[in-house]
C-alpha cells in the first residue's frame, strides 16, 4: 500500500515548500493524492516523491513551468533529449544577450552624465541598528558615519569578520566625491576579505558628498529611496533566483519560495560592484538593509516604517517588525535623511 504523507512531511522530503506544492497542484504539475473535503488539507503518496524531486530540480535550473509538465510526462530518454534542447536554446539566448550588452556598454561608457542643476547642498542625518534573530551568531554589520553608511551580510565561518571589514572601511573612508568614495571603500574591504569561497559577505554602501549620492552594491543586501512617500528599490539582487526572474523563468512569487533563494551569484570580491550616482535632494530618505530585513518585511511594511519620525525611530520600527515576524535571520539596517544645509555653489 502506498504510504500517505502530510503536506508538511512531503514538502521536507521533496525539497519543495508547502506553498510551492499548492502552486504546482493548481497548475496540474503535481496534484495531491488526496484532499480532505472539509478542510481542503492535502496529502501525498510516497510514490509521488520522485516526480516532486524532478519538478524541484527542473525549477532550480529555471525550466519554465509549461515545459516541466511536458518533460515530466516523457520517457527518460525523451525527457533527457528535451531538456538538452532547452539548454542549448538558453545558451544561444545568453550568447545573443552578451553581444547586445557589450554594444550598449560601448555606447554608454564614455558618455557624460547629464543631471538637473543643484538647488541646495545637503547634510546627512542617520541611524543604524541590528538584530541577531534566531541565529547563533551575528554575521550582519552596519555603520553610519557622517555622510557614509554601509550594511553587509557575512556568510561562512569567517562571515562576521568579512562583514565587519566592510563597515570598518566605509567608516574610515576619506571624504571625497560620492561615487569614488563608495568605490574606494568597497575596494579596500575586498582587498582585506579576498575572493569569496567558504566565507564572504554582501556589501551595500552609500556616500553623500553634499551634492551627489553614490551607491555601490554586491550581493543581496539592498538600498531603497523614499521620496515624497514613494519607496523605490535602487539595487539589484545578485542571486540565482533573481537572475531566473529577470529571464522570465521564475515568477516573483515562485522566487520568494524557491529553495535556493539565498544563493548568491556575486559577493564582495567578485569583480567590480554595481555603482550609480544620484542628485542629492533634501527631504529624501535612504534605507540600507540586509536580506534579514527585506526578505522578511514586504515593501508596504518597509514604507510604513520609514514614513515618519527621525531615523532612529524608523530603525527601531523596522527591527521591531522583524522581531514580530520571528526574526528568522540576522538583520541590519541604516536610515539616512538628506537635510538642506546651504544653497549650491
N, C-alpha and C positions, 0 to 999 in steps of 0.2 A: 504494500500500500504506500502511495506517495505521501511523505510526511508534509503536513501543513505548517507554515511559518507565519507568525505575525509580521506586519509590515515593518516594524522596527527591527526585528531579528533578521528579516530578509534584506533590509537595507544595509545592515552591518556586514552580512555575509557576501553581498553582491558588490559593495563599493558604491552604491547609489544612495542618495538621500531619500527619505520618505516623500519630500516634495517632488523630486525628480521622478520617483515611481508613479506618483499621481499624474504627472505630466505625460509620461510615456503610456499610461493607461488611456488617458484622454485621446492620445494620438494613435492608439491601436498598436503601438510597438511592443508593449508588454502588459497585456491585460492580466489582472489577478486571477487566481484560481477560484476565488470565491469572494463575495461581497455580502456582508450582513444586511438584510433588507431593512432592519430597524435603525441601525446606527450608521450604515454605509462603510463600516470598517472592512478594510481589505486584508485578505490572507493570500499567501502564495505557496505554491508547491515547491518542494526541494528540487524537483526536476527542472524548474524554471531558472535555476541559478546560472546554468551555463549560458543561456540566452541573455540573462541580465548582465552578466560579466562581459559578454560580447558587446552589448549596447554601450556599457560604460567605457570599454576600451575604444570603441569607434568614436564616441563623443569626445573622449580625451584627445584624440588626434584631429578632431574637427570635422569628421564626416557629417554632412548635412542629414537632418532627421529623415527626410524623404528617402535618401539613399540608404540609410541604415535599414529601413523597412525592406528594401529590395535585397540588400546583401544578406540580411538575417534569414531570408527565406530561400536562399540559393544553396545547392550542394557545396561542400567545402572547396572543390577545385574551381567552380564557377565564382564563388564568393571571393576567392583569392584573386582571380583574374579581374573581377570588377573593382576590387579595392586597388589593385595595381594601376588600373586605367585611371581611376580617380586621382591617385597620387601623381601620375605623370602629368595630368592636367593642372594640378596645384603647382607643380614645379615650373611648368610652362608659364602659368599666370604670374608666378613670382618673378621669373626672368623678365617678362614684359614690364612689370611694375618697376623693377630695378632700373631699366632703361629710362622709363618715364620720370622717376625720381631724380636720376642723375641729370636729366635735361632740365628739370625745374631748378635744381641746385645750381647748375651752371648759369641759368638766367638771373638768379637772385643773389648770388654770392657777393658780388661787388656793388650791388645797388644800394645807394644811400637810404637811410631810414628817414621817412617823412612823417613828422608829427605836428600836432597843433602847437602853437606857441605857448610857453609857460605863462601862467597868470599869477602864481604865487609860489614861493618856496614853502616847504613843509618840514615839520619835525615829526618824530615818531614817538608815540606813547604805547607801551606794550606790556604784556604779562604772559607768563607761561606756567604750566603745571603738568604733572604726570600721575598715572595710576598704574600700580603693578598688576591689578586684577588677580585672576586665579593662578597666574603663572608663578613658579617658584622664584624666578629671577627677573629683575627689571632690566631689559635689554634696550628699551627705548630711552632716548635722551633728547633734551630740548633746551634751548637757550634764547634769551632776548638780551641784546647788548647794544644799547643806543639804537642806531638805525639798522642794525643787523639782527637776524634771527635764523634759527635752523631747527629742524626736527630730524631724527634719524632712528631707524628701527633695525637693531642688530639681529643677526641670526648665527647659529652655530656656537661652539664652545667659547669662542672669543668675541661673540657678538656685542656684549656690553662694552668692551674696550673699544671696538670699532665705532660704535655709535657715539661714544664719548669723544673720540678723536675728531669727529665731525663738528660737534658743538664747540669743542675747545678751539679749533682752528677758526671757526666763524667768529667766536667771541674775541679772538686775538687779531682778527684781520685788520689791516690798515684801512682807514677811511679814504676812499677814493671814488672813482666812478662806480655807479651802481652795478653795471654789468661786469666789469673787471673785478669788482670786489667779491662777488659770489663765485666767479670762475676761479680766482686765485685761492679762495678759501677751500673750495672742494678739491682743487688740485693738490693743495697742501695736505688735506686729510687723506686723499687717495695715496699719496706718497708714503704716509705712515701706515695705512691699513694694507696696502698692496692689492693684488688681484684677488677677487673673491674666490674662495674654494669652499672648504667646510664651514668657514666663518666669513662674515662680511656684514654689510649694512646698506640700507637705503639712505638717501640724503636728499633733503629739500631745504634750500637756503634762500633767504631774501635779504637784499641790501637796498637801502634808500639813501641817496646822496643829497636829498633836499629837492631835487628836480625830477629825478627818474627813479623807478623801482626796477631792480633786476631780480629775476628768479632763476635759480639753477636747480636741476632735478634729476635724480636717478633712482629708479625703483618704484614702489607703490605708496610711499608717503605722499602727501598732497599739499597743494596750495590753492586756496579759494579767495575770491574777491567778493565782498559785499558792498555794492554801490547802489545807493538810493533804493534799498530794500530788495535788490535782486542779487541772488547768490550765483556766482559763476565759477566753475572749476577751471583752473588755469593750467594744471599739469595733466600729463597723460600717463596712466599706469603702465609700467614696463613689466607686465605679467603675461604669462602664456594665454590665459583666458581672455585678456583684453585684446590680444592680437587676433584671437579667433572671432571675437565680436566685431572687430574692425573689418575682418574679411567676410563678414556675413555668415560665418559658420556656427555661431552661437548667438542666441538672443541674450539681452542683458539679464533676463530672469533666469535663464539657464546658467549664465556665468556666476550669478550670486550663489548658486547651489553646486557649482562644479567641484569635484573632489580635488582638483589641482588649482583652485582659485588663488592660492597664496604663492604659487610657483613663479619666481622671478625670472625674467629673461635678461635683465640688466640690473646691476647694482653698482655701488661706488667702486671705481677701479675698472669697470667695463667700458673703456673709452670715454669720450667727452660727454658731459651732461647735456641734457636739453636746456637751453637758456633762452630767455626773452626779456625784452626791455619794455617798460610801460611808462607813460607820463604819470608823475605823482600828482594826485588830485586830493585836495583837502576834503575830509569827510569820508574817504574810502576806509574800509576796514578789511584787513587781510587775516586769514586763518591758515596756519600751517599745522598739519596733524599727521600722525602715523595711522596705519590702517586699523589700529585698535580703536580709533575714533570713527573714521569714515566707513569702515565695514560693519560697524555696529549701529550707527545712527544714520538714518536716511537724511536727504538734503533738506526736507521740511523741518526736521528737528534741529539740524545744524543752523539753518537760517533763523529759527526761532530763538535759539540760544544766543545768537550773535546780534539780535535785533536791537537790544538796548543795553544801557549800563556801561560801566567802564570796562576796559579789557580784562581786569582781574575778575569781575563779576561774570563775564562771558566765559572765561576759562573755567571758573567754578561750576557754572551751569552745564557746560559740556561734559566735565568729568562726573558730575552728579548723574547726568543722563546715561553715561557709560556704565556707572555702577548700578543704576536701576535696570539696565539691560543685562546685568550679570557679569560685566567686565571680563569677557572670555579671553582677552589678550592684554598684553601691555598696551598702554595708551599714553600719548603725549601730545600736547598742543600748545601753540602760541597764538595770541591775538594781538594785532598791531593796528593802531589808529594813526592816520595821517592828519596832522593838525596844521593849519595855516600859520606861518611864522612871520613872513615879510614878503613884500612884492618881489617879483622876479627881476633880475638884472636885465 
